[in-house]
Amino acid sequence: MAQLGSFALMLALALSAYSFVFGLVALVQKGRGTERLAETARRAGIATFAAVLLAALVLAVAAFQNDFSIAYIYHHTNRDLLWPYKLAALWSGQEGSLLFWSLLLAAYGLVLRLRHKTDQRLFAHASVVIAGIQIFFLLLLNFAARPFGLMQGAMPTDGAGLNPLLQYPEMVIHPPMLYLGYVGFSVPFAFALSALVMRYPGEKWIHITRRWTMVTWAFLTCGVFLGMHWAYAVLGWGGYWGWDPVESASLMPWLTGTAFLHSVMMQEKRGMLKTWNVWLIFITFMLTIFGTDLTRSGMINSVHAFAQSSIGGWFHSFLLIIFVVCLVAYLKNSSFLRSEHKLESLVSREASFLFNNLLLLVACFTVLWGTLFPILSEWVQGHKITVGAPFFNRVNVPIALLLLLLTAVGPLLAWRRTSTESIKRNFKWPALFAVLAGVFLVATPRSWGGPFGMRPWTDISYFYSLMAVMLAVLVAATVISEFVRGGRVISRHTGQNLLASMVHLGHRNTRRYGGYIVHFGVIIVIIGFAGSAFNQDKEQEMTFGDQMTIGAYTLKCESFTQDDNPNYASEWAVMDVFKNGAQIATVYPERRFYKASQQTSTIVANRSTLKEDLYLVYEGQSQTTGHPIIKAHLNPLVMWIWIGAWIMLAGTILALVPNAVPVRAAAQVPVRDAVTVGAGD
C-alpha cells in the first residue's frame, strides 16, 4: 500500500516537471512543431491529477483499513475512530494536509487545462505556472514530508488516535473549505502572472478570472466562519475569535482577496489600478503560502498549528522565489500597466473603492505585524513578546467601522464625480434611519435585556458597539434603497409589483445585486460582533441541587453521569435552565477522555437564540473539593454571525449566476435609476 502511494507521488512529480519544462519550452520557442509539445505538456498536467488522486486514495484506504505500518496512519487514527474522522485524517496531520493541498491544486489545474480553448496561449502560460507551484508541493511530499513513511520495528496493534479537538463534525468540512480557498487563489495568480509576462491586451484576463476568484473567496469565507464556529463550539472558552496566529493567517488573504474583488471593478470600468490589481493578487497568493507555512514550520505556537518540523526552510525559499519572479515580471513589463484614466474626484465611486482597498490593506498589515511580532522581538531582543487581542482590536475595530461607512457610501456615489445634490438626496433617509437606531439603543431601558440601553460614554467597547450597529443600519438602508429604487424603475416599465420587480432586478445584474446581498450579510455579522461588548460569564462549583444565576437565567444541577465507549470515556452534567421562574430547557455540558491519545476535550452545551447564547462548559472537578466545576457564558447576538455568513454565501452564489437578460448600456437611464448597468458596476 505504502509503495503504491509513494510511486504515485513520484509519478506525479515527474509529470508536473514535464508539464512545466516542456510547456515553458513550447511558450519560449513559438516555432513550428511547438503546438504538439505544448499539447503533451497540457496532457501531462492533466495526468498529474490522476497520479495525486491515486496517492490520496491510497492514504484514505490505509486509514480505513487500519494500516498502522504507515507512520502517518498510526499517528492520526485508531481502530475505534468513527469513519468520518478517518476520512478527515487525510488533512489532520502535516504530511496528509500537504497531500490534500497538492490534490486540490491538481484538481484546479485539471479544470483550467480542460478549458484551454477559451484562450489557448493565456491558458498555456497559466498551466505552466500551476505546474511550477505543483512541483514545489510534490518535492515536499517526496523528500521532506512523506505521507507514506513506514513505522520502525513491529507493527503496532492500534494507532495513537486523532487529536480530540478535531473529532467534531465541522472538522470534516472546515479544513477542505479553507484549503479550497487557499489553493484556489493559485489560479488567479497564475493568470495575472501570465497576463503580465505576455503583455496581454485589454482586461480579458480579469473577466476570465473573476468567477475563479469569487468561488475561491467564497470557499475561504466558508472556511473562516466554519473555523470560528468550531472554536466556539469545541474549545470551550466562550469566544469565536481570539486572534490566534493561525486564525490571522486565514484572515490576511481574505482581506487582500476582498480588496482585489473590489478594485478590479475600477480596472474593468475605467482602466485604472492595473498595477495595484496585479500586486494585490500576487500578495494574496503569497499570503496563502505564508499561512500554509505558518501552521507547519513551528515558527508560532497555536492550538491550530501542526507539530514542529524542518520544512519551514522549504516554504521560506519558495516564498522568496515567488517574490523574485513576480518582481522581475513586473519590472520588465510595468509600462504595460499604465492606467487609462486618473482619479477625478474624491467624491466618486472610484475614490470609495480606493479608500476601501487602502483600509483593507492597513488591516492586513496590522494583522501581519501582530502575528510576526513575537518572532521579530525574539530576533531583536532575544525573547518573545506576545501581542494579544487588545492590540488587534484597538487597531482593527476602527478600521472595520470605516469600512462599514464606505460600504454604505460607495453604492450611492456615481463614477467619476458625484454632485452635492445627489449626495443629499441619496443619503438623507439612510442617515436618518441610522441616527434613529442610535437613539433607540441609547434610550431604551437596560431592563429590556440584551444589548440595549447602551452607554457609550462609560466604556469604549460600548461606543464601538453603538457605532457598529448604527453603521450597519446605514448600510442596510443603503442596500434596501438601491433595490427599491431600481425595482420602481422596472415596475414603471413592466407593471409588476415592487417585490417581483426587485427579484427581476437581481436577475438582470446578478453581480451588482449579489454584491449588495453580500454587503447585507456583512452587516448582520457586524451586529453579531457588536454583542460581544455585553458578554457575561460566571464559574461555580456545583453539586446536586446547586443553582447558578447568570443574566435572566437560573441553572440548577440535577445530576452528573458517566459513560464509556471504545473511543472515549465521558462525564457530563444534567442542568435544568429556568427563566422568569419557568423551566425552558435541559442541557448537558460534557467532558470526554479519549483513550488512544490520552487527551481530554469539552463538548459545549449551547442554547442559542437570536437574542443570546447560553453557553455552558463542564470544566472538570475541583482539585480541592472534588466538586464538578461549571462555567457559564451569556453571549448576546452570536447567532447573527452565523446567519450573516449564510447571507454572504447566498449573495456570492447570486453574483456567480449569469444575468437573466442582456444588460443594456448605462446611458439609457438616469445615473441613480440605472438598474441595467454594466456588469462592472
Stockholm file with secondary structure:
# STOCKHOLM 1.0

chainA/1-681         MAQLGSFALMLALALSAYSFVFGLVALVQKGRGTERLAETARRAGIATFAAVLLAALVLAVAAFQNDFSIAYIYHHTNRDLLWPYKLAALWSGQEGSLLFWSLLLAAYGLVLRLRHKTDQRLFAHASVVIAGIQIFFLLLLNFAARPFGLMQGAMPTDGAGLNPLLQYPEMVIHPPMLYLGYVGFSVPFAFALSALVMRYPGEKWIHITRRWTMVTWAFLTCGVFLGMHWAYAVLGWGGYWGWDPVESASLMPWLTGTAFLHSVMMQEKRGMLKTWNVWLIFITFMLTIFGTDLTRSGMINSVHAFAQSSIGGWFHSFLLIIFVVCLVAYLKNSSFLRSEHKLESLVSREASFLFNNLLLLVACFTVLWGTLFPILSEWVQGHKITVGAPFFNRVNVPIALLLLLLTAVGPLLAWRRTSTESIKRNFKWPALFAVLAGVFLVATPRSWGGPFGMRPWTDISYFYSLMAVMLAVLVAATVISEFVRGGRVISRHTGQNLLASMVHLGHRNTRRYGGYIVHFGVIIVIIGFAGSAFNQDKEQEMTFGDQMTIGAYTLKCESFTQDDNPNYASEWAVMDVFKNGAQIATVYPERRFYKASQQTSTIVANRSTLKEDLYLVYEGQSQTTGHPIIKAHLNPLVMWIWIGAWIMLAGTILALVPNAVPVRAAAQVPVRDAVTVGAGD
#=GR chainA/1-681 SS CHHHHHHHHHHHHHHHHHHHHHHHHHHHHCCTTHHHHHHHHHHHHHHHHHHHHHHHHHHHHHHHTTCTTBHHHHHHCCTTSCHHHHHHHHHHSHHHHHHHHHHHHHHHHHHHHHTGGGSHHHHHHHHHHHHHHHHHHHHIIIIISCTTCBCSSSCCSSCCCCCGGGCSGGGGTHHHHHHHHHHHTHHHHHHHHHHHHHTCCTTHHHHHHHHHHHHHHHHHHHHHHHHHHHHHHHSCSSCSCCCCHHHHHHHHHHHHHHHHHHHHHHHHHHSCCHHHHHHHHHHHHHHHHHHHHHTTSSSSCCTTSCCCCSTHHHHHHHHHHHHHHHHHHHHHHGGGGCCSSCCCCSSSHHHHHHHHHHHHHHHHHHHHHHHHHHHHHHHHHSSCCCCCHHHHHHHHHHHHHHHHHHHHHGGGSCSSCCCHHHHHHHHHHHHHHHHHHHHHHHHSCGGGCSSCSCCTTTCHHHHHHHHHHHHHHHHHHHHHHHHHHHHHHHHHHHCCCHHHHHHHHHHHTHHHHHHHHHHHHHHHHHHHHHGGGGCEEEEEECCTTCEEEETTEEEEEEEEEEEECSSEEEEEEEEEEEETTEEEEEECCEEEEETTTTEEEEECEEEECSSEEEEEEEEEECTTTCCEEEEEEEEETHHHHHHHHHHHHHHHHHHHSCCSSCCCCGGGSCGGGCCSCCTTC
#=GC SS_cons         CHHHHHHHHHHHHHHHHHHHHHHHHHHHHCCTTHHHHHHHHHHHHHHHHHHHHHHHHHHHHHHHTTCTTBHHHHHHCCTTSCHHHHHHHHHHSHHHHHHHHHHHHHHHHHHHHHTGGGSHHHHHHHHHHHHHHHHHHHHIIIIISCTTCBCSSSCCSSCCCCCGGGCSGGGGTHHHHHHHHHHHTHHHHHHHHHHHHHTCCTTHHHHHHHHHHHHHHHHHHHHHHHHHHHHHHHSCSSCSCCCCHHHHHHHHHHHHHHHHHHHHHHHHHHSCCHHHHHHHHHHHHHHHHHHHHHTTSSSSCCTTSCCCCSTHHHHHHHHHHHHHHHHHHHHHHGGGGCCSSCCCCSSSHHHHHHHHHHHHHHHHHHHHHHHHHHHHHHHHHSSCCCCCHHHHHHHHHHHHHHHHHHHHHGGGSCSSCCCHHHHHHHHHHHHHHHHHHHHHHHHSCGGGCSSCSCCTTTCHHHHHHHHHHHHHHHHHHHHHHHHHHHHHHHHHHHCCCHHHHHHHHHHHTHHHHHHHHHHHHHHHHHHHHHGGGGCEEEEEECCTTCEEEETTEEEEEEEEEEEECSSEEEEEEEEEEEETTEEEEEECCEEEEETTTTEEEEECEEEECSSEEEEEEEEEECTTTCCEEEEEEEEETHHHHHHHHHHHHHHHHHHHSCCSSCCCCGGGSCGGGCCSCCTTC
//
